[in-house]
């Protein structure tokens, strides 16, 4: 697979494409990463690729000519799938990476300055963003797209099947992972993983994947369509964690100041055994996250 990067800073991609998984894939021929600088297609002696925006405004805008000519110079073997890395693009996710891995060649256009001429936007096939934030250029986003896509290609990983259980591959976060030693600083590996029972291990991992997604990414969890096994596992999770599953944490605070007496005056009331014993016991019984006795009197705080 070919990655054609259109960038004003090609030197950023040399170390990246020679190290780690991307470097191995590049060396083995699974991928190629080539950078083309739009300045090589600039028409003036200063090699300018930007100009002031029509209509006024802050900053400079990348001109369409150098960028589009840079893209086209890499398409002698056929038109590439053209992607503009921009904050206004569609958020990049695992499904997008998997889809992009089916193309023989991608052109990744890295914008700079205040923006890029709209005629470049019209000439690309799609626009991609890493998220709802702004960086000074698209190079970091291009690096992310290359790595996320390349690792899905046959021959890039030693075991391609490992990508199927990763976070986001099936719409859920990945289950917790453990390795040696079995006990570390008082924390032990779950017994299911040590049992050698493959069915029990698979069930444990699916359950923990559901637990983690529900806790950390409720947006993904709500979009997930559970099958029959998932529904059974979710019922078990709800039974194990009824307070967490049903609602947000609830705290109880008993306020001794400011309160009103019978005449409507603001006073401080005294702490009683009822406060300390009965209410704290009830809070524990019904799964509250915490119980506070609130008083400005230091001696009564010490008593509590």
C-alpha positions in Angstrom: 0.0 0.0 0.0 1.3 3.5 -0.9 1.0 6.5 1.4 1.7 9.7 -0.5 2.1 12.6 2.0 1.7 16.1 0.7 3.5 18.2 3.3 5.7 21.3 3.8 7.7 19.4 6.4 8.8 16.0 4.8 11.6 15.7 7.3 9.0 14.8 10.0 8.2 11.5 8.3 11.7 10.0 7.9 12.2 8.8 11.5 8.6 7.7 11.8 8.6 5.6 8.7 11.9 3.9 9.7 11.0 2.8 13.2 8.7 0.4 15.0 5.8 -1.4 13.2 5.6 1.2 10.4 9.4 0.9 9.8 9.1 -2.9 9.6 6.2 -2.7 7.2 8.1 -0.1 5.1 11.2 -2.3 5.0 9.3 -5.4 4.1 7.4 -3.7 1.3 4.0 -4.0 2.9 3.8 -0.2 2.6 5.7 2.7 1.1 5.7 6.3 2.5 6.6 9.0 0.1 6.6 12.8 0.9 6.1 15.5 -1.7 6.6 19.2 -0.8 4.2 21.7 -2.5 7.1 24.2 -2.5 8.6 22.2 -5.3 5.7 23.3 -7.4 5.6 27.0 -6.4 5.8 29.5 -9.3 7.8 32.4 -7.8 11.4 32.7 -6.8 10.6 32.6 -3.1 8.8 29.3 -3.4 5.7 30.7 -1.8 2.8 28.4 -1.3 0.5 30.8 0.7 -1.2 34.1 0.2 -3.6 36.5 1.9 -7.3 35.4 1.9 -9.7 37.2 -0.4 -12.2 39.3 1.6 -9.6 39.9 4.3 -9.0 38.2 7.6 -6.2 36.9 9.8 -3.4 34.6 8.6 -2.5 33.2 5.3 -4.1 30.5 3.1 -2.4 27.8 1.2 -2.8 28.3 -2.6 -4.5 25.5 -4.6 -1.9 25.3 -7.5 1.2 23.9 -5.6 -0.9 21.6 -3.5 -2.9 20.0 -6.3 0.2 19.7 -8.5 2.0 18.0 -5.7 -0.9 15.5 -5.4 -1.1 14.9 -9.2 2.7 14.4 -9.4 2.3 11.2 -7.4 -0.5 9.7 -9.5 1.3 8.5 -12.6 0.2 4.9 -11.6 -3.4 6.0 -11.2 -5.5 8.3 -9.1 -5.0 7.9 -5.4 -7.7 8.2 -2.8 -7.2 11.8 -1.7 -7.6 12.8 2.0 -7.3 16.3 3.5 -6.4 16.3 7.2 -8.4 19.2 8.6 -10.3 20.1 11.9 -13.5 20.3 9.8 -13.2 16.7 8.7 -15.0 13.6 9.9 -13.6 12.2 13.1 -11.1 9.4 12.5 -11.9 6.1 14.1 -11.1 2.4 13.8 -13.8 1.7 11.2 -12.3 4.5 9.0 -8.8 3.0 9.4 -10.2 -0.4 8.3 -11.9 1.1 5.3 -8.8 3.0 4.3 -6.7 -0.2 4.5 -8.6 -1.5 1.4 -7.3 1.2 -0.9 -4.0 0.6 -2.9 -2.9 4.2 -2.4 -3.7 7.2 -0.2 -2.7 10.8 -0.7 -2.6 12.5 2.7 -2.7 16.3 2.3 -1.4 18.2 5.4 -2.7 21.7 5.6 -0.8 24.6 7.2 -1.2 28.3 8.0 -4.8 29.6 8.6 -6.3 27.2 6.1 -6.3 25.8 2.6 -8.0 27.1 -0.6 -11.5 25.7 -0.9 -10.7 24.4 -4.4 -8.3 21.9 -2.8 -11.2 20.7 -0.6 -13.3 20.2 -3.7 -10.6 18.1 -5.3 -10.1 15.6 -2.5 -12.3 12.5 -1.8 -12.8 13.1 1.9 -11.7 15.2 4.9 -10.5 13.6 8.2 -9.9 15.1 11.6 -8.3 13.6 14.8 -10.9 15.4 16.9 -12.5 18.7 17.9 -9.3 20.6 18.4 -6.9 22.6 16.2 -3.2 22.0 15.5 -0.8 24.1 13.4 -0.7 21.5 10.6 -2.0 18.1 9.5 1.3 16.2 9.9 0.4 14.6 13.2 -2.9 13.5 11.9 -1.3 12.0 8.8 1.1 10.0 11.1 -1.9 8.7 13.0 -3.7 7.7 9.8 -0.6 5.9 8.5 0.0 3.9 11.6 -3.6 3.0 12.3 -4.1 1.9 8.7 -0.8 0.2 8.1 -1.1 -2.2 11.1 -4.3 -3.6 9.6 -2.6 -4.8 6.4 -1.6 -8.4 5.9 2.1 -8.8 6.8 2.3 -5.7 9.0 1.6 -7.6 12.3 2.9 -11.0 13.2 -0.7 -12.0 14.0 -3.4 -10.1 12.1 -6.1 -11.8 14.2 -4.9 -9.7 17.2 -6.5 -6.6 15.6 -9.9 -8.1 15.8 -10.0 -8.1 19.7 -8.7 -4.5 20.1 -10.5 -1.5 21.4 -13.1 -0.2 18.9 -12.7 -3.1 16.5 -16.2 -4.4 17.5 -17.6 -1.2 19.0 -16.3 -2.0 22.5 -13.2 -1.2 24.5 -10.7 -4.0 24.8 -10.7 -6.2 28.0 -7.9 -5.8 30.6 -4.6 -7.6 29.7 -2.2 -9.3 32.2 1.2 -11.0 31.9 3.8 -12.3 34.4 4.2 -12.3 37.3 0.8 -13.6 38.5 1.0 -11.4 41.6 2.4 -7.9 41.7 2.3 -5.5 44.6 -0.7 -7.2 46.1 -2.7 -7.3 42.8 -3.3 -10.7 41.3 -4.2 -11.9 37.8 -7.9 -12.9 37.6 -8.3 -16.7 38.2 -10.2 -17.2 34.9 -7.1 -16.2 32.9 -5.0 -18.8 34.8 -7.5 -21.6 34.5 -6.6 -22.8 31.0 -10.4 -23.0 30.3 -10.7 -21.2 26.9 -14.5 -20.8 27.1 -14.2 -19.3 30.6 -11.4 -17.0 29.4 -13.5 -15.8 26.4 -16.5 -15.2 28.7 -14.4 -13.3 31.2 -12.9 -11.1 28.5 -16.3 -10.3 26.9 -17.7 -9.4 30.3 -14.8 -7.1 31.2 -15.0 -5.5 27.8 -18.7 -4.6 28.4 -17.9 -3.4 31.9 -15.0 -1.2 30.8 -17.0 0.3 27.9 -20.0 1.0 30.1 -17.8 2.8 32.6 -15.4 4.7 30.4 -17.3 5.2 27.1 -21.0 5.4 27.6 -21.4 6.8 24.1 -20.0 3.6 22.6 -22.0 1.5 25.1 -25.3 3.0 24.1 -24.6 2.4 20.4 -23.6 -1.2 21.0 -26.2 -3.9 20.0 -25.8 -6.7 22.5 -26.4 -10.3 21.6 -27.9 -12.9 23.9 -24.6 -13.6 25.7 -24.0 -9.8 26.1 -27.4 -9.5 27.7 -26.6 -12.3 30.2 -23.3 -10.7 31.0 -24.8 -7.3 31.5 -27.4 -8.7 33.9 -24.5 -10.2 35.9 -22.7 -6.9 35.9 -25.9 -5.1 37.1 -26.3 -7.6 39.9 -22.6 -7.2 40.9 -22.7 -3.4 40.8 -26.3 -2.3 41.4 -25.6 1.2 42.7 -23.1 2.0 39.9 -25.3 0.5 37.2 -28.5 2.2 38.2 -27.3 5.8 38.9 -24.5 8.2 39.5 -22.9 8.2 43.0 -25.2 9.6 45.7 -23.8 11.4 48.8 -25.7 12.4 52.0 -24.8 15.6 53.9 -26.5 16.5 57.2 -26.1 20.3 57.7 -26.0 21.7 61.3 -25.5 25.3 60.1 -27.2 27.3 58.8 -30.6 26.1 60.1 -33.6 27.9 61.5 -35.0 27.5 65.0 -38.8 27.7 65.9 -38.7 31.5 65.7 -37.0 31.5 62.4 -33.6 32.5 63.7 -30.4 31.2 62.0 -28.7 28.8 64.6 -26.2 25.9 64.8 -27.7 22.6 66.0 -25.9 19.9 68.0 -24.6 16.6 66.6 -26.4 13.6 68.1 -25.9 9.8 68.2 -28.6 9.6 65.5 -26.3 11.5 63.1 -23.3 9.4 63.8 -24.7 5.9 64.0 -28.2 5.5 62.4 -27.7 7.7 59.3 -24.2 6.4 58.6 -25.5 2.8 58.9 -28.4 3.6 56.5 -26.1 5.2 54.1 -23.9 2.1 54.1 -27.0 -0.2 53.8 -28.4 1.6 50.7 -25.0 1.9 48.9 -24.5 5.6 49.1 -21.0 6.8 48.0 -20.5 8.9 51.2 -22.1 10.5 54.2 -21.0 13.8 55.8 -21.9 15.5 59.1 -21.5 19.2 58.4 -20.9 21.5 61.4 -18.8 24.6 62.0 -18.0 23.7 65.6 -14.5 22.1 65.8 -15.3 20.1 69.0 -18.3 18.5 67.4 -16.3 17.6 64.3 -13.8 15.9 66.6 -16.7 14.0 68.3 -17.9 12.8 64.9 
